[in-house]
C-alpha cells in the first residue's frame, strides 16, 4: 500500500511540478451561522457539511441518513453545544465518536448573557424558565454578538490547521480577513442603530440579547419562552398589556414560525411588525451568510424602530 501511495505522489509531483497537497479534512457544522464562519475559514481548501438548513430547528432536528454518514466520516464537528443543538448530543457519542468535537460555546472569554424574564409574569421562577428553553440559564445564541464570532474564528482556524497543517496559513489568513470584515461591519451597525436605544419593542422569543446588548437595544417582552412552545392565553394577554404600557412601537416575529401569534398579541394596538431571523434561515448558505445575517438583522431593527 505504501508503494502505491509513493507512486501516486510521484505522479502528481511530475505532472504539476509541486508536492501533492493532502485532501481537506472532512468537516461537519451544525447550524447556518456556524457553517458560514467555518466556510469562510476553509475558502480555497474545502467546504464544510451543513446539518440544519432552512427552517430546521436545532432543538428538535432529525438527522437524515446521508447526514449521519457525513458525521461518521467527519474529522471535525463544529457546533455551539448541547444547550442549543440537543439533537446532536447522542449522535456525537455514537456515529460521530471518531471526530474531534468543537463546541464553540466552550471557547474561553466569550461574552455570555443569561436569559431574562420577558414574560410579564413576575411569579415565573428561574427553573421553569430553564425548563421551557430545555437549556441551562445561559443564552446560547452567542453568534448574535459579533465579538463572539471574532473569538470563534481563530479557534476554528487552529482546529483545521491541526488536522491539515499543509493549509495552516490559508486557514489563519482567511480567519483574520473574516475577523476584519466582521469588525468593520459591527462599527457600521453601531452607527446605524444610534438613537434607537430608548425605543421599546417586543420579540418572538428571548433570543436576541447578545445583539441587543452589543448595540444598546432593549426588548420589553417576549411572546413565548421557547420558539417551539405555544404561549397560554393568559400569557398573550400579559404581553399585550406590556406592549400597551411601554408604548412599544414594534413586535418582531420569526420566519420559521406562524405569524398569527404576533397578530393575536398586537390586536387593537398601534404597533408595527417586523421579522428577525437569528439563524439566517432565509439566506443562502455559504461564507457570506454570517455578514448577511448581521446586515439583515440591522435592517429589520432600522425599518421597524425608526419613526416613519
N, C-alpha and C positions, 0 to 999 in steps of 0.2 A: 504493500500500500504506500509506504514512504517513497519507493522508487517511482510509482505512478505520479505522486504529488510533485516530486522533483522534476520529472519530465514535463508536467503541465506548467510548472513555474518557469522552466527554461524556455518553453514555447512562448509564453506571454512576454518574457523579457526580450526574446528575439524579435517578436512581432511589434512591440511598442517601444523598445529601447529603454524601458524603465522597469523596475521591480513590480510584480503584481501586488495590488492592494487587497487586503482581506475584505470579505463581504461585510457590509454594515451589520451591526448587531440587530437581532430581532427584538423590536421594542413594541410594547403594548401600552396604551394610555386609556384612562377611564372616561373622562368627560371632555367636552369640546374645549374649554379654556386650557386644560392641562395638555390636551393634544396639540393645540396651537403653539404653546410655549415650547414643547418638545420638538415639534415640527420645525420651528424657527431655528432651533439649535442644530438640527440634523440636515438643514438645507445643503444640498450639494453632495450628500453622503447617502441618505436613505430617507424613508418615510415611516413614521410610526403607525401602528394599527389603532383605530379608534373603536371603543366598545359602545358607548352610549351616544347616539347621534339624534338629531332632530328633537322630538318632543319626549324622548325617553326619560324616565325618572331614575336618578342614581340611587334612590332609596329602594325601589322595588323592581329593578331591571332583571330580565331573564336572559342569560347568555344563549346565543344561537350556537348550534354545533360547530360552525366554522370559527366562531369566536373562542369557543372552548379549546379548539385545536390551536389557534393562534396563541392562546395563553399557555398551552402546554409546550409550545415551541419557543416561547419568549426567553430572551436573555435577561431583559429588564422590564419591569412593570412600574409605570409612574401613575400614582393615584393620590387623591387628597388624603384618604384614610378611612378607616372603618366607620367613623362617625358620619360620614357622608355617603360613601359608596358601600353600603352594608351588603349589597348583593355580591360583592367581590370577596368578602371575608372567607367564606367556605371554599370557593374555587381556588383562592390563593394558597390554601392549606392542602389542596388535593391536586388538581390538574396543573396549577401554576407553581408547584412547590420547588421546581428546579430554577425558577427565575429569581433574580435579585429584586426584592420588593422595595420600592422607594415611596413611602407615604410622606408626601410633601408637608403635611400638617405637623410633622415632627422636626422639620428644619429649624435650627436654633434662631432665636432673635426675630421671629415673626411678630408682626402686630397681631394681637389677639383680643377679641371682644366677646364678652358673654352675651347670650340672648337677653332681651329686655322683656318687660311686661308691657306690651302694647295692646292688651286685651280690653282695657277698661274695667276689668274685674279685679279690684284690689284684694279680693279674698283668694285669688289664684295662688297656690303655693309653688315653690320652685321645682319640687319633684314632679308635679303634674305637668309643668311646663316642659321639663326634660323628656317626660314620657311621651308627650304629644309629638315632640320632634324626633323621637327614637334616637336621641343622641345625648351626649353629655352637655354641660352648661355652656361650653364654648361654641360660638357660631362657626361652622366650618366653611363659610363662603369666603375664605381667605383671599382669593384672587381678585375680589372686588376692591381691594386696596392695591393700587399699582406697586406700592413699595414692597408688598409681599411677593408679587410676581418677580420683581427685580431681585429679591433674595433667593427665589427659587432657581433662577436661570444658571448661576454658577454651579449649583448643586447638580442640576440636570447635565450640564457640560462635563462635570467631573465624573459623574456616573457613566456617561457614554465613553469618555476618554479611558476610563479604567477597563472597559470591555473592548475598546477599539483604539489602542494607542497610536496606530498609524494616522488616524484622523483627529488626533488631540487638538492640534492647532485650529482646525476648521471649527470644531465644536466651541472652543473658547472664543474664537473671533466672532462667530455667529452670536454667542451669548452676549458678548459685550455690545455688539451692534444693536441687538434687540433691547438690551437694558437702556441704551442711549435713546432709542425711539420711544420707549415707554416713559422715560423721564421727561422727555420733551413734550409728549402728549399730555402728561399729567400736569405740567406747568400751564399748558394751554387750557386744560379743563378748569383749573383753579381760576383762571382769568375769566372764563366764560360763565362760570357759576357765581361769580362775585355779585353780591347784592341779593341772592336768593336764600340766604341762610335763615332769615326770620319768617319765611313763608311756610305755613303748616300744610302738610299733605299726609295721605294715608297710603299704605302699601298692601298688597295682597297677603303677603306673609313677611315676617320679620327676617328677611334675608339680605338686607342691604346696608347693614350697619357699617361695614368696612368702607363702602363708598361714601356714605353719609358723613362718617367721622373724618375721613380724609379731606372732604371739601366743605365741612361745616354745615351740612344739611341736617334736618331733623324731622323724622316722621312722627306723627302723633298717635297713630293707630295702625293695627294690622287686622285685616278681616278674619284671617284664620291663623291658628297656631302652626299648622303644618299644611303645605300645599295639598296633601292627599286627604286632609281631614275636613269634613263638612261642618261648618260652624252651626251652632244652635240658633234658634230664632231669637232667644234672649241675647245672645252674643251680637247678632246682627243689629238688634235694637240699641244695644250699648254703643256699638261702633257708630251708628247713625247719630246718637246723642253727642258723642265726642266730636264728630265732624262739625256738627252744628255749633257746639260750644266753643270750639277752637277756630271756627270760621275757616276750616281747611278749604283750600282752593282746588285741590286735585286729589283724585283717587287712582292709583295705578293697579292695573290688572297684569296678568302674565299670559303670554301666548299659549302656554301648554294647557291652560285650564279655562273652562267656560266663563264668559264674561257676565253671566246672568247674576252671579253673586254681587258683583260691583253694582249692577243696575238696581238690585234689591236694596243694597245699603244706601245708595245715593238717591233713592226715590223721594221726591219732594224737596230736595236740596239743590241749591245753585252751586254746582261743583263741576269742574272739568274732569275728563277721564283721559288717562294716558296708559302706556304699556311699558313695562320694564321686563327685560329678558336677561336674567342673571347668568344663563348658560350659553347665550348666543345661539339658541336653537333654530333661529330663522336665518342664520348666516351660513355661508359655505365653509366647510371645514378646511383648515389649512393654516399655514404660518402667519397669515394676516388676521385671523379671526380675533385674537385677543385685543389687538388695537381697535378693530372694528367694533367689538363688543363695548369697549370703553367709550368710543365715539358715539355709538347708538344710545347708550345709557345717558350720556351727557345731553344729547339732543332731545331725548324724552323729557328730562328734567327742564331743560330750557323752554321747550314748547308748552309744557303744562303749567309751569310755575310762574312764568312771566305774564304780567298783565297784558291783555290784548289791546 
